Amino acid sequence: MYFKNRRTKIGIALLLAISGNSFLFGNSKTTCKSIEKERVSIEDSLDSVLFSDQNAVTGQVMDETGAPLPGASVMEKGTNNGTITDFDGNFTINVDFGATLQISYLGYSPKEIVVGTNSAINVQLEPDATQLDDVVVVGYGTQRKSDVTGSIASVKSENFNKGVVANPGQLLQGKLAGVNVTNVSGEPGASQNIIIRGVGSLRSGTTPLFVVDGFVIDNSSIGVASNPLNFINPQDIATMDVLKDASATAIYGARAANGVIVITTKKGQAGKTEMNLNVSTAFATIANPIDVFSASEFRNQVNAVGGNLLDAGANTDWQDELTRTGISKNINFSMSGGKSDSFNYFVSTGVDNQQGTFENSSLKRYSGRVNLNQKAWDGRLNVDLNLTASRTLNERPDAGATVVDMLQLNPTFSPFTNGEPSFYDERLNPLVRNRIYSDDAVSNRILANIMPSVEIIKGLTYKLNLGVDYSSTTRDVQRIPFSLIEGFEFGFLNTSATVNSNTLVENTLTYTYNKGEHNATILGGHSYQETSLEQKMFELDDFADNGIEPRYQDQISSERFPTTLNSQAFINELQSFFGRVNYGYADKYLVTATMRADGSSRFGKNNKYGYFPSIALGWNISNEVFMSENSIFNNLKLRASWGQTGNQDGIPSKVSLASYIDSKNENDTYPISGNEVSLADYPFGTVPVRTAFPDLKWEVTTQTNIGLDFALWQNKLTGTLDYFNKVTSDVVLFANRVDPVQPTEKIWTNIPDLEIKNTGVELALDYRGSFTNDFTFNVGGNISYTDNRVENSQFEVITTGAAQGAGQTGATINGYINNEAIGAFFMKDFEGINNEGENQFRDVVPDGVSLDNDRIVAGSALPDILYAFYMKFNYNNFDLGFNFNGVSGNKIYNHTAMSLFSKGQLSRNLNTTPFAVQFPAETLSNSNEVSTRYLEDGSFLRLNNATLGYTFSPSSIGMEDLVNNLRLTITGQNLFVITDYSGFDPEVNTGDTIDGIQTFGIDRFTYPTPRTLLIGLNVSF
């Protein structure tokens, strides 16, 4: 018989000493004689076994239904000794006999258990509505959700979207009611449109205000057309709180009209030291190729339309040739922990290398983060330090030209000849373009802030927030000479250097009062923020074909191609005073009042300060006496708010001031001395390019909100219902003057009477339940309806989207039209092909002629309805999750089809889709005029991501001494889309802005959205 345990061997040896027998222990014999050698250790072991105060306690933590609670905290009271439960809710902890265990889990009432002689303890926690509230981050502080009177929605890291994620915006897509996150294109790191409760501005776009660990981010360009939040490692983020109504956002004043997104990064936890390693590899392919003609179909169709077929004999799928399987790799390592309540830390580093589906398309990010917190003076002195640094390398292809080639190139052409890219007469082989064209940007960025706070007297705390955000970006766009094609003989280089800085100093005083049934929090503060940008851009041409890339050659201006230099610089300042009062009585009746005054250098001198008030009321109905016998509702709260916020982002720097240039143009100068012979001898004249407008001020958004929060059936079903009415006035526009006799044609002004209204309803639901103790599930979703409308506009149409290309440039596609939604498509109504083989448009004004006055409003680019739903299942160690999202009620203008897919193009040996030949009687010369012929339904339903995971039990694989947790996941992104749209993807917006006015719903040569499969491994130590 073998006994491996030393204490067991000793105990049995003592018995054998009495009986005189001998047994084999391990690989050695123990007899009565050998027992003497173990005498001292036997005494120590007996003391430990029989009289020790230590006890190894095991157990399981479950919810009210008996389902296990993974991640529950088990702490020995009064010590740092603690652990968390595994996936099955099990735990093991060594504690003293008589010790008290504190067991807690978010959303449940904590329990305390005194350890007795039992070594196994099973604990069942009950839901706690006040704990289920959780703590949400509001401006300059936090609140229990039960005390919040505004409309705030939160997403925690465990509920973020999974897969290949380049920036924080992607984490939120489809997660929150009333928040529409759309990718502009499928390019790695591409910018996004984030719209919270509808578009409310002409020039100011839709970008909300981002606050990262208390630091307000500036949304100025960093010199490359990518997402401004690409520098943040998404795996460092703990929570994202979206502030939607004026009560929640008014504390941020003149920058909060588009909503506020508060990002909180991960922190260490006292008593829990942990290291985490996350590694993943992903494979991305083009998700939905466009159905252009194959080579055999192309041959037939060119002949059918009367073209002169140019058949090179090949059978090429150019969409396949010009795309690839993009391989992305991600590695993240973090360390976190803390000592009691006096110090905690979180440190991480990460490398993210994301390849696009086009050649020369990638985003690489190297990031590091340090978050520290330390306390002293019994917790009265508290210092937070947050530091993140990143280096981002963005490689971009000539995406527009690549899309044109992959859809239009003759499929009978061979891409290669003898292993090298084939040569085509008068057209550049796109494989050659990939070799000679490059667009590379390198951005280095550091964001740091330190926040010391001290409790001066009981309840009164002073806090300083001192921070800086600094970035430096260089970008080189170049083309190497290619002498075989006319127009490509010489190379060019466009290079730019951009430096952004953002410094912040904030001082706040917070007083907290709690007595009896009264509780109040009073906040007062001052903020000063300075943002600056310096940018220099050089454009150089005429680089010879000498085997050296233009960026590595001497950049000397030539007489034939002089160097072009452009530069810009500005400094913006914002000084603010703000205050907020939160009052609650008996946890039933709540009041929040906020006021902020912002003084901005962007405003005109007569309107330097803007004032932004808000008031909100809350009623916790579930805490009323008459609800005490209620068995259905665990939480029921009614909210109502009114407030005003501003938008200064629509006002470029210095535009309220006059500006002049020197000029020798014919009408700008005249002779003075009389000795002038030519215009070159004339003196420079001073010409105004911008006249002053001292009354220029911020846009104002006034919002009313009524909401209901509820939880039913032991918090199994939770949800929120909100109604909002948001009205924007004093809209800023670079508008034509009414009086033609003025120094300048246009002026920056606030448009009188014009209003942009967004009215809507939002609903979010979540249900948690279980089939058995081992099989739990979570389902939910959200839906919102928004009615967007422009009212009292003095303009027929303010164009936001216009056509581009030969014979099309400048034609209106959509814009702002009175009593219509933003992005309303304004064009002729296509009825078919007439007897002459030309376009037939509806004669709206019955005069027998097709003119601009026949244009109609044919829908909007903005969806009326946003919706999303999710399903999560957990069975033993397996978990499976699905996230769907979709929109309805919007249109998309297929500019790609208008530019490329016509019968005339096909006759010239350029490929198309069947769209081009749907009308047999159409002539080859028929124009591709802007009309509803190219307007399509943009509604869709997408399986955004699906994740299958398995969490290993370390003990079951013999690794309990090495790792605490081991988890393997497989995630699919963009697995399918149900839509009637014929382009690559219905989630698109690649139209150009006009005079800074953002466009919506135009698809022009868009980089296609990929389908991605990711395999990931998470290990914690």
Steps between C-alpha positions, in 0.01 A plus 500: 500500500634847406435826687632820339379746764764562766251561781322177413830311509586639842160422649503144375860458607399579857237230487748256357747583774249371748417188302858432392405460132676663203349649185643640179459881468575632154821331399641445855418266785404648833542279809494556872875569487468771231227682691757636747665692217174688438426578864541876483316538173224270628442725797481805275264325262276381780478855629409615154245228439338483839537846644554745210272804470519483115234327295466450124141596422339409169157589376275630227325836454164491324223743408141481617419233240794279592705598197875548567642850522845516340722787612335545842731648765582293809699698760609427855362793697759745626784359289637506147442126470255437220413321179234494228279215384577310183267446205289253701479729803747287699767639732772389742649719772719442804369683807514482878235310691237746611582742217225682315471468122352791306339381176385758245397523137384796295122528509459279808486565872830401666511230766728431794567139607684399818738209437437214740609138483350449156752508218233538228272803480231562240366854479190622321483877435180695455454784247536851638336774296729766645805298407361425157500876446875487472707817499502707182744773410346845461678824431756565775385216720306177538149413612300195590274425210200518733592865566548596134235731359641531148507258211826304528576165340800288593688208348758301693799320350342156526216622273712677239493383140762233443740436213741727314441840658719798413332772708248548782211596274481147360447364851166682522343417164147372556536501878298807601162640404519822304874470429575439131860395432581457130834428338582732212671213319664161557853642512699419818467789742248685282308785655148454629177690526367483856155656520326533836129578470514630145705756308463849642744718308597608151875548534582347836462142391382230734808424709421496872734634766738233632623506859775248584565452872385854568693660212298670224629398157519751216351378170733699274659322206834334564603517135365169371145399411456237768321465830634745763469232770722244327770572758296339780542127550143367524614224738597764757140625528288395798175689430348746257220727625295688240340822624201569278266764639567859604488422873793263458698705247443864604795483740719499184328807355599628156640166379226259604219545247595178319506305826791391717679164516692445823772236472635349821807280472581204719631537855659260744300340782617479858582148609489361146836473324468380145684476168310459175622398157273532196611379158293473185531444126230602253437437133303755296360464150272716287149421623274578207658527153294691246355284225680639195508302176733203474732481197258286298202720593707808417579373151133440431382829645752721316394347171133525596516878557689557176845557644829403337618218729859512613564140601841423650404138558522484878234429762580734787301577813643841583326515837690186595829621351495836676397378845668268746441317824603759755671344802481692826693421815447642845700454820412667830656450840384664822583494869271626773461484873502698819575510867198531722329830423817710491648420161400336172648481154423395146777472240458376144678482169365393165582448135222501242582427135189512283521427128235619258359303209679735254874494445693780675222526758574456869482654845770427755479627855751466781351612829577514868302611803567565869212575739592557865304592808640564845339618822635650821376671815245223560364543151458877515781555247441321172720522188411351160753487218404389148756477222467351153742517209462362150667485163265443208610415148227537240559366149233593247449400136347706222168342595282689254714408199523140619121468529456645150750251359359196676151576367578648159809332356455274201477144641667357187824679594762294679643659816845344447724421206805283567466561872493879471199736485368516146532818299179662371487775241387833648401347834704427808489143623370530860766252611757758386314771690538295817875510444544867415238667724522528877332699776675455834430685824673466835338647810653516847268598781513530877208572731565551869315651791548507874209558737587560866209557736485574871212498747539837671231439756250222527297496180695780324752387237727704276622342176752611240504352150816586309552337161659518157427330167778534246524344154734528206411359158700482178344386176657427161286444192717416202507343157817354356550586130382245243626600160303246293165681536442861400418715799699279738850585376578719799449433866348723763512539876247663730635514851350650813595544863230561761546573868203510738509597865225514760558615857241497777488647851189442710423581861190369673349508846246233593295499818303191598230517767313201640272528799192295565292484187678794339803466276658762279810546289610848399767546232673820392792533262717693261660367183755637256585312183729601216519310172737574216584366157797566273506349154738539207437337163737477202405390150791408273499373142736406216693218669702305246495123461837435666408207723471712815165569669404869487496533879868402511610740227609863526178693513594797282252724326532521121398776264265265320346356816549745786453369851164585653498584869187523711484545872253571775516557871260596775458516873156463655424579862202406713444632851210361696317532831255229594290373785257222579268416789364148558239461771312192610237446764438154647643337187167589337508856371798629301599838361802591286580857394798593285648820360809554288645818353747457212722777366650402166751666269291367210204723586460855371609781730137592579417144609809375680309303764222248462278375784361150515247409772313179570252366756388141559261320733484137601249288690594155630149363498613156615615648832155631585306338784215405270748287302626305802262209440572498130650172377556595138709817490841508666576840353277766349626854448355791307734768362441838336752759387546822305819675406718674246837409356721658237706409197808706428663244269313646203693824544853478354774694669519876444203520259329770705800725423581684177776365277689652207750396232732686267420464133605627157198369315354746250223629723709502818768758408559816299799716398615765743824655370398508136823331393354151501548309175329170584293342773820372657598861578174570683500507880323227693142576590344397832187295440253369761444124491284493812308777669450515874180379663523592869157352581597144401409253775452135579217280381246430775324167546199497733390154607210361699504140621252277682620155600403190693742247652362166612596156630255212542484149643805507725687717250484238230348750258646850498455787261465867423249698296571858391326771302708797385453824310822669387496836320814674362493874431753774411638259239841604366555522124749650255222669305461723197425862583157640431650839402721448190691827562736364763878447520457120504248268342444289813506549874499280810170552676228348716195437283196669656185293561640178348451203731598135484262278696548142617209333677504136594441202725757251632446160661761263642425159659712231662389162636712253698388148581601136514377167369700307762775580746752426225316670215436875525408757240476874445294660221418858429502781252421861429301698248465870433292715271617852409309758297756745363389822334632838382261787560482871413785482250533799268684288240350275233776246566831508686696242308677238709572244230585570137593283205859469379647396168487603137178682424374447857707724727294722725158353430302483823435155644372587847491779752305698757150584377226676691259264681704196396753281676870577484662326206178516296566376147400774255498385140296414195268202518608235246210330323685295239633532144293686240452422133819685410699272732565776751410565862134566575445710813171586666377840388418635846440851367289410194676705236622215279866575580734327746648776714634549853155601616392139440720376782330329793590393851547125466583392854778563748843359569420483872314192624176545694549181700810354662480161662724231645458178694729249662496148641748344741504140620720337764515124544758369743830634364360592158355838403343616176398856412334672202470873432272630224442858392305672227336816369186580306353795316810639327620520140846469345612675184710255300747744346719205400223364278434845352866546409588148382198292406362625170446354155740754354778384732436140401527586132848641570618165641455601863330249723166565670219318677163394352372838623651657186296289257165487674345724230566348154379814322742732682748676271875484558514879534230528767625715788544375855318796652439527875160343560312237697631242250802464731314537831461178698351377825765512775323283758689199630532239772852388582644224715765735635691240695466153646733351761546143617716461809626229730646566844735225614518393861874525575481208743343274238799546268765492771580871487350619829846600626573699183187691401181628660296507182533373144246592234481428128265691266400498136331816373341577165429858393262615228393142442200597289293801397139490386444798271368603159796732440712399200833653611772347712328592826202715605691650794687764305567871463774609263366819353710817526411791726402831341613816681552282806139374501497128570349269241299184564395189310720516189696198382783601269776246438490382859759268652296179557417376848674172588373179654731394782574182692703540820656240729596629843658372819484664843723385785498651849765430764 
